[in-house]
Amino acid sequence: MKRFLTAIVFLIVGTLVVGCASVTPKAEMEKSTMTVSAAGPFTLDNKGKLDFSGKGFVPGTNIVLIFNSSDGVKSDLSDALKPAPEVDASGAWATTWSYGRMVKKKIIKAGSYTIDIVNEDYDPLASVVVTFAQ
């Protein structure tokens, strides 16, 4: 009886090890085919708006954009995005960021900044660099 139980345990463990060996984490799978675009450079305008779009994302994913300031502070841009970005059935999304408030507060100055695109769990999916000029 012990041999039989030992054989079953080895069979189950072996199946799990072999079956899980080729599993790719979801976030890693998503990163491989995504593209994000934002044309620029953009002007330092108190009423400035910037259009973002992406394709190759998992349909139904809620997208969060994170602005990385030059001093290392990260800001969630959700309140400044219209419409809230959600990936459609074809894997595409688009939104417009009203960045004027950050120009008024002198958070955005002339230069380049990285915008991280993450899911609602803040798992990184992609990033894009945006440039602002006078």
Backbone as CSV, one residue per row, in Angstrom:
resi,resn,N_x,N_y,N_z,CA_x,CA_y,CA_z,C_x,C_y,C_z
1,MET,0.810,-1.185,0.000,0.000,0.000,0.000,0.862,1.261,0.000
2,LYS,1.983,1.221,0.771,2.862,2.386,0.815,3.467,2.665,-0.557
3,ARG,3.822,1.606,-1.288,4.386,1.803,-2.632,3.364,2.451,-3.549
4,PHE,2.151,2.023,-3.445,1.090,2.571,-4.282,0.899,4.066,-3.993
5,LEU,0.835,4.447,-2.724,0.694,5.856,-2.350,1.908,6.670,-2.768
6,THR,3.102,6.091,-2.601,4.324,6.776,-3.019,4.324,7.002,-4.524
7,ALA,3.895,6.019,-5.280,3.826,6.152,-6.736,2.845,7.247,-7.133
8,ILE,1.711,7.319,-6.474,0.710,8.352,-6.783,1.266,9.739,-6.465
9,VAL,1.928,9.876,-5.311,2.518,11.164,-4.936,3.544,11.599,-5.978
10,PHE,4.442,10.701,-6.389,5.437,11.040,-7.408,4.766,11.413,-8.729
11,LEU,3.716,10.709,-9.075,2.994,11.004,-10.311,2.375,12.394,-10.268
12,ILE,1.750,12.732,-9.160,1.119,14.050,-9.022,2.169,15.151,-9.018
13,VAL,3.222,14.987,-8.227,4.281,16.000,-8.164,4.952,16.158,-9.524
14,GLY,5.240,15.046,-10.187,5.865,15.111,-11.508,4.993,15.829,-12.518
15,THR,3.689,15.572,-12.483,2.756,16.249,-13.385,2.734,17.747,-13.122
16,LEU,2.705,18.128,-11.848,2.702,19.548,-11.508,3.990,20.242,-11.939
17,VAL,5.121,19.604,-11.709,6.410,20.206,-12.075,6.508,20.380,-13.590
18,VAL,6.189,19.362,-14.332,6.276,19.439,-15.790,5.238,20.393,-16.343
19,GLY,4.020,20.363,-15.793,2.951,21.229,-16.277,3.200,22.698,-16.009
20,CYS,3.829,23.020,-14.900,4.060,24.419,-14.533,5.376,24.960,-15.065
21,ALA,6.228,24.117,-15.579,7.556,24.555,-16.014,7.496,25.560,-17.145
22,SER,6.474,25.484,-17.984,6.422,26.380,-19.129,5.415,27.511,-18.969
23,VAL,4.889,27.723,-17.788,3.916,28.785,-17.570,4.637,30.125,-17.562
24,THR,4.106,31.080,-18.331,4.657,32.428,-18.378,3.751,33.341,-17.567
25,PRO,4.299,34.141,-16.660,3.458,35.051,-15.894,2.661,35.963,-16.824
26,LYS,1.432,36.292,-16.414,0.532,37.099,-17.242,1.155,38.440,-17.630
27,ALA,1.759,39.142,-16.672,2.342,40.446,-16.963,3.457,40.329,-17.997
28,GLU,4.244,39.253,-17.939,5.331,39.064,-18.899,4.776,38.793,-20.288
29,MET,3.695,38.007,-20.380,3.076,37.726,-21.674,2.552,39.018,-22.287
30,GLU,1.912,39.843,-21.475,1.312,41.068,-21.987,2.368,42.031,-22.516
31,LYS,3.524,42.125,-21.871,4.557,43.077,-22.263,5.093,42.829,-23.664
32,SER,5.124,41.594,-24.101,5.836,41.247,-25.318,5.243,41.828,-26.592
33,THR,3.938,42.132,-26.630,3.326,42.565,-27.881,2.693,43.946,-27.814
34,MET,2.930,44.716,-26.782,2.257,45.996,-26.620,3.009,47.144,-27.245
35,THR,2.239,48.086,-27.772,2.823,49.341,-28.236,1.983,50.489,-27.698
36,VAL,2.638,51.590,-27.383,1.966,52.790,-26.883,2.526,53.960,-27.659
37,SER,1.655,54.885,-28.018,2.158,56.046,-28.747,1.634,57.340,-28.152
38,ALA,2.461,58.348,-28.243,2.129,59.716,-27.860,3.058,60.606,-28.675
39,ALA,2.500,61.336,-29.633,3.328,62.189,-30.497,3.764,63.434,-29.732
40,GLY,4.915,63.952,-30.038,5.408,65.140,-29.329,6.527,65.778,-30.115
41,PRO,7.238,66.770,-29.651,7.185,67.311,-28.298,5.928,68.157,-28.065
42,PHE,5.588,68.318,-26.789,4.400,69.047,-26.380,4.810,70.370,-25.768
43,THR,3.945,71.373,-25.903,4.254,72.698,-25.364,3.895,72.765,-23.889
44,LEU,4.605,73.609,-23.181,4.321,73.828,-21.768,3.149,74.809,-21.683
45,ASP,1.953,74.274,-21.789,0.727,75.062,-21.867,-0.145,74.751,-20.651
46,ASN,-0.672,75.802,-19.998,-1.520,75.617,-18.826,-2.837,74.919,-19.156
47,LYS,-3.161,74.815,-20.435,-4.374,74.109,-20.853,-4.022,72.947,-21.786
48,GLY,-2.786,72.460,-21.666,-2.289,71.429,-22.559,-2.981,70.085,-22.417
49,LYS,-3.099,69.409,-23.556,-3.677,68.063,-23.595,-2.791,67.184,-24.448
50,LEU,-2.736,65.912,-24.088,-1.876,64.964,-24.766,-2.676,63.686,-24.999
51,ASP,-2.671,63.195,-26.237,-3.396,61.976,-26.583,-2.473,60.766,-26.483
52,PHE,-2.947,59.739,-25.793,-2.254,58.456,-25.690,-3.102,57.399,-26.368
53,SER,-2.436,56.419,-26.957,-3.150,55.246,-27.470,-2.224,54.044,-27.362
54,GLY,-2.837,52.873,-27.313,-2.057,51.653,-27.215,-2.774,50.516,-27.917
55,LYS,-2.008,49.508,-28.296,-2.600,48.321,-28.910,-1.804,47.102,-28.476
56,GLY,-2.423,45.934,-28.597,-1.771,44.691,-28.201,-1.959,44.360,-26.732
57,PHE,-2.896,45.015,-26.068,-3.158,44.767,-24.656,-4.245,43.705,-24.509
58,VAL,-4.364,43.150,-23.320,-5.376,42.133,-23.055,-6.746,42.817,-22.964
59,PRO,-7.717,42.390,-23.789,-9.049,43.012,-23.769,-9.666,43.018,-22.369
60,GLY,-10.329,44.144,-22.054,-10.994,44.289,-20.764,-10.113,44.808,-19.647
61,THR,-8.825,44.979,-19.899,-7.906,45.461,-18.874,-8.157,46.940,-18.596
62,ASN,-8.215,47.301,-17.320,-8.282,48.710,-16.947,-6.855,49.230,-16.863
63,ILE,-6.584,50.288,-17.583,-5.244,50.856,-17.683,-5.102,52.028,-16.714
64,VAL,-3.925,52.121,-16.081,-3.580,53.251,-15.216,-2.287,53.843,-15.763
65,LEU,-2.247,55.164,-15.913,-1.030,55.836,-16.367,-0.353,56.489,-15.168
66,ILE,0.953,56.263,-15.046,1.746,56.794,-13.939,2.806,57.739,-14.509
67,PHE,2.780,58.987,-14.057,3.759,59.998,-14.472,4.946,59.947,-13.526
68,ASN,6.157,59.885,-14.086,7.394,59.875,-13.303,8.047,61.246,-13.405
69,SER,8.020,62.016,-12.320,8.602,63.355,-12.350,10.123,63.289,-12.297
70,SER,10.764,64.410,-12.580,12.226,64.439,-12.619,12.855,64.219,-11.246
71,ASP,12.097,64.456,-10.169,12.641,64.225,-8.827,12.278,62.848,-8.273
72,GLY,11.740,61.976,-9.129,11.471,60.596,-8.737,10.089,60.328,-8.168
73,VAL,9.245,61.351,-8.079,7.897,61.171,-7.556,7.006,60.604,-8.656
74,LYS,6.190,59.621,-8.298,5.270,59.004,-9.251,3.861,59.506,-8.960
75,SER,3.125,59.865,-10.026,1.765,60.374,-9.869,0.806,59.576,-10.735
76,ASP,-0.280,59.117,-10.148,-1.348,58.429,-10.868,-2.131,59.505,-11.623
77,LEU,-2.262,59.352,-12.934,-2.915,60.364,-13.768,-4.406,60.114,-13.970
78,SER,-4.982,59.157,-13.286,-6.370,58.756,-13.527,-7.362,59.905,-13.500
79,ASP,-7.201,60.847,-12.572,-8.148,61.963,-12.474,-8.052,62.930,-13.641
80,ALA,-6.959,62.913,-14.375,-6.752,63.851,-15.479,-6.939,63.199,-16.848
81,LEU,-7.459,61.961,-16.890,-7.639,61.240,-18.150,-9.108,61.208,-18.537
82,LYS,-9.391,61.518,-19.788,-10.748,61.446,-20.329,-10.678,60.790,-21.684
83,PRO,-11.373,59.751,-21.952,-12.090,58.898,-21.017,-11.114,58.030,-20.242
84,ALA,-11.628,57.402,-19.193,-10.795,56.459,-18.437,-10.373,55.346,-19.387
85,PRO,-9.074,55.062,-19.483,-8.618,54.069,-20.461,-8.994,52.639,-20.085
86,GLU,-9.698,51.978,-20.994,-10.027,50.568,-20.853,-9.794,49.911,-22.195
87,VAL,-9.177,48.764,-22.174,-8.822,48.060,-23.396,-10.078,47.441,-24.016
88,ASP,-10.289,47.713,-25.307,-11.462,47.165,-25.998,-11.213,45.727,-26.455
89,ALA,-12.173,45.154,-27.164,-12.109,43.750,-27.583,-10.946,43.461,-28.524
90,SER,-10.469,44.487,-29.249,-9.356,44.274,-30.183,-7.990,44.502,-29.524
91,GLY,-7.981,44.847,-28.230,-6.712,45.061,-27.520,-6.203,46.482,-27.593
92,ALA,-7.047,47.420,-28.039,-6.635,48.823,-28.187,-7.296,49.692,-27.114
93,TRP,-6.657,50.830,-26.840,-7.220,51.814,-25.926,-6.721,53.192,-26.332
94,ALA,-7.445,54.222,-25.902,-7.042,55.601,-26.171,-7.600,56.489,-25.069
95,THR,-6.872,57.541,-24.763,-7.306,58.508,-23.764,-6.598,59.830,-24.000
96,THR,-7.087,60.864,-23.362,-6.464,62.187,-23.436,-6.125,62.642,-22.024
97,TRP,-4.893,63.088,-21.847,-4.413,63.576,-20.556,-4.389,65.099,-20.588
98,SER,-5.088,65.729,-19.654,-5.024,67.178,-19.484,-3.892,67.465,-18.501
99,TYR,-2.746,67.880,-19.045,-1.549,68.031,-18.206,-1.302,69.455,-17.733
100,GLY,-2.187,70.391,-18.060,-1.993,71.795,-17.709,-1.787,72.060,-16.229
101,ARG,-2.494,71.339,-15.381,-2.355,71.537,-13.935,-0.924,71.271,-13.483
102,MET,-0.278,70.260,-14.073,1.102,69.938,-13.686,2.081,70.997,-14.206
103,VAL,1.732,71.648,-15.298,2.564,72.758,-15.797,2.412,73.955,-14.857
104,LYS,1.174,74.262,-14.472,0.917,75.383,-13.550,1.677,75.204,-12.237
105,LYS,1.720,73.980,-11.734,2.392,73.696,-10.456,3.892,73.493,-10.621
106,LYS,4.375,73.671,-11.847,5.799,73.550,-12.175,6.358,72.141,-11.913
107,ILE,5.491,71.144,-12.002,5.934,69.755,-11.915,6.513,69.350,-13.257
108,ILE,5.878,69.840,-14.323,6.383,69.594,-15.678,7.115,70.836,-16.147
109,LYS,8.370,70.633,-16.545,9.196,71.687,-17.125,9.713,71.148,-18.446
110,ALA,10.450,71.924,-19.182,11.019,71.442,-20.444,11.892,70.221,-20.169
111,GLY,11.676,69.177,-20.952,12.442,67.953,-20.779,11.615,66.730,-21.103
112,SER,12.190,65.563,-20.867,11.525,64.293,-21.162,11.129,63.585,-19.879
113,TYR,9.971,62.951,-19.923,9.432,62.236,-18.771,8.913,60.880,-19.222
114,THR,8.954,59.905,-18.321,8.436,58.571,-18.618,7.042,58.440,-18.031
115,ILE,6.138,57.902,-18.834,4.798,57.556,-18.386,4.731,56.027,-18.387
116,ASP,4.469,55.448,-17.233,4.330,53.999,-17.126,2.867,53.628,-17.311
117,ILE,2.614,52.597,-18.087,1.273,52.072,-18.275,1.217,50.786,-17.462
118,VAL,0.305,50.753,-16.493,0.178,49.612,-15.588,-1.277,49.161,-15.565
119,ASN,-1.513,47.953,-15.040,-2.894,47.526,-14.872,-3.388,48.006,-13.516
120,GLU,-4.628,47.683,-13.150,-5.195,48.191,-11.907,-4.515,47.622,-10.659
121,ASP,-3.704,46.577,-10.817,-2.903,46.052,-9.711,-1.501,46.665,-9.710
122,TYR,-1.269,47.634,-10.584,0.002,48.334,-10.748,1.123,47.431,-11.248
123,ASP,0.770,46.366,-11.976,1.772,45.541,-12.643,2.192,46.279,-13.910
124,PRO,3.498,46.494,-14.140,3.941,47.229,-15.330,3.588,46.486,-16.610
125,LEU,3.043,47.231,-17.579,2.697,46.671,-18.876,3.541,47.267,-19.987
126,ALA,3.757,48.578,-19.949,4.523,49.265,-20.991,4.910,50.636,-20.446
127,SER,5.654,51.384,-21.226,5.991,52.767,-20.870,6.241,53.545,-22.152
128,VAL,6.137,54.856,-22.018,6.376,55.740,-23.150,7.045,57.005,-22.612
129,VAL,7.933,57.575,-23.402,8.609,58.815,-23.019,7.927,59.966,-23.747
130,VAL,7.582,61.010,-22.986,6.996,62.217,-23.566,7.944,63.386,-23.327
131,THR,8.022,64.266,-24.305,8.925,65.399,-24.223,8.138,66.699,-24.277
132,PHE,8.510,67.617,-23.393,7.883,68.941,-23.344,8.932,69.983,-23.689
133,ALA,8.511,70.998,-24.452,9.418,72.074,-24.868,8.688,73.405,-24.703
134,GLN,9.457,74.481,-24.637,8.884,75.836,-24.506,8.016,76.202,-25.662
